[in-house]
């Protein structure tokens, strides 16, 4: 058997026996408590992930950050083009003004 199949069998069988325990022994109180803890731990885990992202300064939406980086690159290229055009126009203006005077 592959390791994936073995792990899947292990997870499925453990969930089966846990569910069977609740059904056979009618441990509804334990089921309610376990669900409460699962929900609570999930919320605490998501809060810890958010805190970690805040501390490290990571951005949540990776697609949005990629778009922002592309826009910044395009803006930088456009600014460089404008500066180059301005410099060329200044050079042409100096040349024409310098050669136009006798």
N, C-alpha and C positions, 0 to 999 in steps of 0.2 A: 504494500500500500504506500501511496505517496504521503508525504508529511501533511499536505493540505487535507487529504481525505481523513487522516488520523485525527487531526485537530478538529475538523468539522464533526466527526463522529463523537469525539469527546465533549464538545460544546453541546451538541444536540442531545446526547444522552444525559448530560448533567441537567440541562433544562427540563428534560422529560421527567427525571426523578424528582426534581424540585416541585414541578407542577403536580405530579402524582401524589407527592406527600401532602400538598394542600387539599387535593380532592379526596384522597383516601382517609386521612386523619381529620379532615375538616378543620384545619388550622386557619380559619378565616381571620382571626385576630392577628396571627403572625403574618398573614398575607397583607393585611392592611398596613401593618407596621413596616414590612419590607418595602412595600410600594412607597410609603412615606419617606423612608430612608433613601430609596433609589432616586426619587424626585429631588430630595434635599441635596444629596451628593451631586446630582447632575447640575443643579443650580450653583452650588459651591464651586464645582469644577469650572463651569463657564465663567464665574466671577474671577477665579484664579487665572484663567486664560486671558481675560480682559485686563487684569492687573499686570500680567506679564507683558502684554502688548503695550500697555501704557508706559511701563518702566523702560522697555527696550525701544520704544518709539516706532514700533512696527505699524504699518498701515493695514487696515482691515481688508479693504477691497483691492485685490491685486490687479484686477482688470482696469479699475479706475486709475490706479497709480501708473500703469503702463500708458494709458491714454494721456495722463498729465505729463509724463516724461516726454512723450512724442510731441505734444504741443509745445513744451519748453524748448525742445530741439528745433522745431520749426520756427518758433519765435526768435531763437538765437541766430539761425541761418538768415532769416529775414532782416534782422538788425545788422548783421555783418554785410549783407548785400546793400542795404541802405547806406551804411558807412562807406563802403567801397565806391558806390555811385557818387556820394557827396565828395569824397576825396578826388575822384576823377574829374568831376565838374569844377572843383576848385582849381585843379591843375590846368584844365583847359581854359578856364577863365583867366588865370595868371598868364598863360602863354598868349592868349589873344590880346589881353590888355598890355602885355609887355611888348608884343610885336606890333601892335597898332600905334604906339607912340613913336614919333620920329626922333 
